[in-house]
Amino acid sequence: MVASWPEPIVSVQALSQAGISTVPSRYVKPAHQRPVVYNSDQSGLDMEVPVLDMSDIWRKPEGLRRVRNACEEWGFFQVVNHGVDHMLMESVRGAWREFFDLPVEVKRKYANSPDTYEGYGSRIGVVKDAKLDWSDYFFLNYLPSSIRNPSKWPSQPPKIRELIEEYGEEVRKLCERLVETLSESLGLEPNHLMKAFGGEDKVGANLRANFYPKCPQPHLTLGLSSHSDPGGITIVLPDEKVAGLQVRRGDCWVTVKSVPNALIVNIGDQVQILSNGIYKSVEHQVVVNSGMDRVSLALFYNPRSDIPIGPVKELLTKDRPALYKPIRFDEYRLLIRQKGPSGKNQVDSLLAST
């Protein structure tokens, strides 16, 4: 593992608050990676990520078909009636906003390093002179409980640690239900995918609070570069006021219009591998704007890190043999952490034909 960042870390929020009028060159993306601005007559604006109601899909055949369609066609869906308390969602999002509003010297007490990423930071990847994203974040370990260390979590604002615990527990329960639902929607036994993940008591989970500051030239940069998530599934608590998450749909980028009190679910690379490509981990990115900051919260629910993850044998056929070579999640994640976001290059590198 790399123990230190290749260049000094700069708080993007501090840059924004300094009132700069141009984006520093290290954040300016190459032209082909910059946000696409659609005209009003382009179809990308009319498409919307599916919205699913957990009460309609939980162990119901028609609901499972809708889940399968969303995972095959989009790799993303919003979920309502998910069981996570709405007031808790609002409270934990507000607490993280308060944390990011603290003086930078307070936040730097939690500065992270690339060996674990745990703590406060502003970059992903250790490639020297890389183009950086317009965002700050706080990353923490949540599962398994043996690696959870609340003393590394923020102590301000008051009760933030309790809110993290409470929110994490409710989302963990949702993830367990979703993994069971994904398993059934693939025609497998309800517990099949969870067993492939390593079992409920062995799975991993990380939480990342994201802060996307106002940007003087949002057309030149991204809050988070295009990528697919490396893990199992991701649950996103979006900003309730400001859109920014975009999902690739063919040649278009579709901005997710969040439904009140919904959580956003997306399929990660490990489920794409386990499903032998039936379900897709889809590229997504985050755009920023010149008028408002954004805060979001992502919980990454991942397989046990020390067992090989490969296609489920029950999903293999003569016409569709195993598409991916097995790999341990800790190996896979390490490659992502070293290189940073890079579209679908990572999972594609595991194709058996490569």
N, C-alpha and C positions, 0 to 999 in steps of 0.2 A: 504493500500500500504506500501511496505518496503521503508524506506527513505534513506537507505545507503547500500553500497555494503558489503558483508560479509568479504571481505579481501581487502587490498589496491590494487588499480588498477595499473597495470604495462603496459606501452606502449610496445606493441610487436615490433613496428618499432624501438624503442630505443634498445630493446634486439638485434634485427637483426644488427643494426648499430654498436653495441658494439663488433661485430666480434666473438660472441660465436660459439663454434664448436659442441656443443651438445644442443639438445632441453631440456629446463628445464622440470622436471617430471610432472608439473601441465598441460603441453600441450601434453604429450604423451598419445595417445588414447589407449584404450584396443585393443588387437590384432584384434578382430572381427569388429572394427570400423575403422581400418586404411585403407588408400587408396589401391585399388586393382590394381596391375600392370599386364596388359594382355600381353600374348604372341602374336606375330604377326599373328598367325593362328587362334586366337579366334574371334568369330563373333561379339563381342561387338564393335570391332574397325570399322566394316563396316557399322553400322547403323548411321543414321544422323537424327537430329531433322528436321521436315518438315519446308520448307521455303514457305511462302505465300505472295502474292503480293496484297496489299490492293486495288489496282485498278482492280484486277480480282475477288475479293471476295465481294466487297461492293454492297450489294443488288442484287447479281447475284446467281441464284439457284445452278449452278455447283460449284461456289466458296463457297457457304454456306455448301455444302456437304463436301468440302475439310476441311473447318474449323471444322465441326463436327467430321470428321475422326481424325483430329489432336488432338482434345480435348478428344475424347474417347480413342484413342490409346496411346497418348503421354502425354497429359496435358501440353505440351510445343509446341511452334512454333516460328520461326523467321519471322519477317514481314518487307517487303521492300515497297517502295513507300507509306510510312506511314504518310507523311505530316510534319514530324519534320525536321527542317532545318539541313542539314549535317554539315555546318560550326558551327552552334550553338552546336550540339552534340560534335564536336571536342573541341570547346572553353570551354564548361562547364566541360568536362572531364579533360582538361588541367588545369583549374582553381582549381579543387579539388586535382589534383596531386601537384600543387604548395602549396596548403594549407597543405597537409600532409608532405611536405618537410620543413615546417616552424619549428623552434626550439620547442622542446616539451613543454617548459615553456609557449610559446605563445598559443599553442593548449590547454594546461590545463586550460587556462582562461575560456574555454567553457566546462569544465568537466561535465559530466552528472551524474544523480543519477537514481536509479531504479524506482522512483515514476512516471516519465514521459519518461525517456530515452532520452529526447531531449538534444543534445549537443555531445561532443566528448567523446568517450568511447572505451572499449576494451573487454567487456563481455556482454553476454546475459544470463539472469537467475541469481537467487540469492541463489542457493543451495551452501552451504559452502563446500569447498574442491572439487568442481566440476572440471572435466577436461575441460580446456579452449581451445578456438579456436585461431589459429595463424592469428589474424587480429586485426586491429583497424577500427573504423568507426566514422562517424558523422551522427547523426539522427536528423531530424527536421520535424516539423508539417507544412503542406501546405494547407490542406483543412479540414473543412470549413474555410473560410477566417477569421472567428471570433477567431480562435485559432492560426492563423499565426502570428508570432512575429519575423520579420526580425532582430530585435536588438539582438536576440539570435543566429543569423546566423554568420558565420565568416565575419569579416570586411577585412581580407586579404586573398588572393591577391586582388588588386583593381578590382572593378566591379564584384566580385564573387556574391554579393547579387543580382545584376541586372540579372546576368546570371541564377541564380537559379530561379528567378521569370519568366524569359522569357522561360526557358526550361520547368519549371513546367506547364506553361500555354499551351504550345504546346502539351505536353504529356497528359495533362488533356483532351484536345480536342480529341486526339487519343483514350483515354480510353472511352470516351463517344461513339465514333464510334464503338469501339470493343465490349462494353457491348450491344449495339444495334445489332451488328452482331451475338454475342453469343445467344442473345434472338431469333433472326430469325432462327438461325441454329438449335435451339431446337424446332422449330415449333410454337413458341410463337409470339405474336405481337411485333413489334420492340421496343416498350417502356416498355414491361412487366418486364424485369429484372431490368431496371433502377428504376421502381416504387418499386420493391421489395428491391432494395438498399436504398430506402428512398427518391429518387428524386435527380436530378442533383445538386440542391442547398443545399442538406443536406449530401451528401456523404463525406467521409473522404479521405484524402491522406497524406501520409508521404513519405519523401525522405531519403534514406540512402546512403551515399557515403562510399564505402568500400575500405580499403587499406590492401592488402595482402603482407607483406614484404617477402623478400628472407628468406629462411629457411635452416639451415645447414643439417637437416635430414627430408626432406619432406615426407619420407615414414612412419614416425611415427605419424604424426599429420594431421589436416585438417584446411584449412582457415575458413571453416564454416561447422559445423557438419550436418549430414543428417537430413532433415526436409521437411515438406510441408509448404507453406506460409499460414498464418492464415486468410488473408483477401480475397478480391474479385478477382482481377487480379493484376499481377505484371509486370511492364515494366522495363527491364534491358538494360542499355547502357553498353555493355561489354568493356573490355580492347581491344584496336584495335590491339595489338601485341602479347599478351600472353593469351593462353587458360587456363581455370581453372574450369569453371562450368561443373559439371557432373550431368546427369539425370539418374535416375534408370529406366531400361528397363528390366523387368523380373528379372533375377539374375545378370544382367550386369549393369555396370555404363558406360554410353555413354558420352564422352567428347564433348561438344557443339563446333563445328567449326564455329565461327561467320562469317557471310557473310558481306562484306564491306557495311557500312552505314545501316546495319539492326539493329533493336531492337529485343530483345528476350521477348516473352510474355509467362507467365505461369499462369495456372489456380490455384486459391487459394481455401482454404477449404470452404469459404462461397459459392462459385459457385458450388462446389461439393454438398454442402448441398441443395442449391436452386434447382439444377438440379436433386435432389434425386439420386445422384450417377451416372447419365448418363455421366457427365463430371468428370474427375478425377484431383484432386490436387496431383501431383506426387512428390515423394521424390527427393530431389536434394542436392548436397553438392558442396563444393569448395576445390580443391586440390591446394597445393602451390608447389613452386619449389626452387631450390637452386641458380638459376642464375639471376632471374628477379623479381622485384616487380610487382604487378598488382593493377590497380584501376578500379572499376566499380561503377555504379550508379543505384540504384533500386528505382522506384517509386511504392509504394503500394497504390492501389486504392480500397477503402473499403466501405462497406455499412455504412449507418448511425449507430452510435454506440449504440443508446438507444432503438432500436426496435427489437423484436424477429425475428430471421432469421430461417426459416424452409423450407422444400420442397414446391415448387410451386404446388398448388393443381391441376392445369391443366396437370401436368406431372405424376400424381398419377393414377394408375389403380388397378383393383382388383388383378391382378397378381403381381403388384409392388406397394404395399402401401408405406406410408412414412417410409423411412429408418432411419431418423434422428430426434432427439428431438430438438425443437426450442431452441435457446439461443441468448441472446443479444451479439452483437459483442464486447462490452466493457468487458463483463464477460469472453468471450472466449479469448480475447487478454491478459487479466490479467493473466490467467493460463499459457499462453505461456511465458509471461515476467517473471513469477516466476520460472518456471521450465527450461526454455531454450529449444533449439532445441531437439526434441525427435521423429524423424521419423514421422510416421502417428498416433502415440498414441493419439494425442489430438482429431482429428476428429473422430477416431474410438470410442472414449469414448462416443460420442453422438449417436451411433447406438441405435435405439429404443429397440433392444433386450437385450442391456446391462443393 
